[in-house]
Amino acid sequence: MSNASSLVAEAVWKAIESTRSVTDDQLSVLHFLFGKNWERATRIVDQSGIKRVLGEPSGRSIFQVVGESRRKEEYFCFAEQYCACYSFFYDTINKGEQLCCKHQLAARLAASLGACIEVKVSDEQLALLLSKP
C-alpha cells in the first residue's frame, strides 16, 4: 500500500476515534483501502470478538482477537504493528500485499469505536500471556 493510502487511512482512523462513530463515507474509504480484510474485520467487530487486555499498573495493552474459522482461534496483536496470525506473516510481511491483517483492522476499529471488551490483568500476567508460544 502506498504512503498516500496510509495517510488517508490514518486520517479516517483519527476522525473515527474523535467521534467514536463511523460514517458511510468512512466505511467506503476503508473498504476501498483494505478490501476483503475490511469486510472480515467488520464481521469480527460485529460479533464482539475483540478483547483489550490491559496490564496494571503499567497501562500496557494488547488486543486478543477471535478468528473467523470454526476453531475460533484467538490471536494477540498490536493494532498498528503486529499480529500473530498466519496471514500477517504471509500477506503483510512476506508478500507485502496487505498493510495489515483483518485482526489488526478489527482491533483498530473496535478501539476507535470503544467496542472492545476490557480485561484487566496484572503486568506479570500480561508478560506471561505474551511469552506463550
Solvent accessible surface area in square Angstrom, and as a share of the most:
residue,aa,sasa,rsa
1,M,87,0.39
2,S,65,0.42
3,N,113,0.58
4,A,65,0.51
5,S,26,0.17
6,S,34,0.22
7,L,117,0.58
8,V,71,0.41
9,A,4,0.03
10,E,59,0.27
11,A,63,0.49
12,V,17,0.09
13,W,8,0.03
14,K,113,0.48
15,A,40,0.31
16,I,0,0.00
17,E,64,0.29
18,S,93,0.60
19,T,88,0.51
20,R,138,0.50
21,S,57,0.37
22,V,44,0.26
23,T,72,0.42
24,D,113,0.59
25,D,111,0.57
26,Q,29,0.13
27,L,61,0.30
28,S,70,0.45
29,V,52,0.30
30,L,0,0.00
31,H,78,0.35
32,F,174,0.73
33,L,26,0.13
34,F,10,0.04
35,G,25,0.24
36,K,108,0.46
37,N,7,0.04
38,W,8,0.03
39,E,79,0.35
40,R,83,0.30
41,A,0,0.00
42,T,32,0.19
43,R,111,0.41
44,I,4,0.02
45,V,20,0.11
46,D,118,0.61
47,Q,119,0.53
48,S,70,0.45
49,G,8,0.08
50,I,2,0.01
51,K,66,0.28
52,R,80,0.29
53,V,3,0.02
54,L,36,0.18
55,G,0,0.00
56,E,77,0.35
57,P,132,0.83
58,S,53,0.34
59,G,44,0.42
60,R,170,0.62
61,S,28,0.18
62,I,3,0.02
63,F,18,0.08
64,Q,31,0.14
65,V,0,0.00
66,V,35,0.20
67,G,4,0.04
68,E,58,0.26
69,S,48,0.31
70,R,239,0.87
71,R,194,0.71
72,K,102,0.43
73,E,45,0.20
74,E,77,0.34
75,Y,49,0.19
76,F,44,0.18
77,C,0,0.00
78,F,78,0.33
79,A,17,0.13
80,E,110,0.50
81,Q,130,0.58
82,Y,80,0.30
83,C,0,0.00
84,A,47,0.36
85,C,3,0.02
86,Y,166,0.63
87,S,35,0.23
88,F,10,0.04
89,F,98,0.41
90,Y,88,0.33
91,D,29,0.15
92,T,21,0.12
93,I,109,0.55
94,N,107,0.55
95,K,92,0.39
96,G,46,0.45
97,E,105,0.47
98,Q,47,0.21
99,L,75,0.37
100,C,15,0.09
101,C,1,0.00
102,K,38,0.16
103,H,6,0.03
104,Q,3,0.01
105,L,3,0.01
106,A,0,0.00
107,A,0,0.00
108,R,22,0.08
109,L,7,0.03
110,A,0,0.00
111,A,30,0.23
112,S,2,0.02
113,L,47,0.23
114,G,51,0.49
115,A,49,0.38
116,C,22,0.13
117,I,84,0.43
118,E,97,0.43
119,V,52,0.30
120,K,128,0.54
121,V,28,0.16
122,S,40,0.26
123,D,35,0.18
124,E,121,0.54
125,Q,95,0.42
126,L,10,0.05
127,A,60,0.46
128,L,115,0.57
129,L,46,0.23
130,L,85,0.42
131,S,81,0.52
132,K,138,0.58
133,P,179,1.13
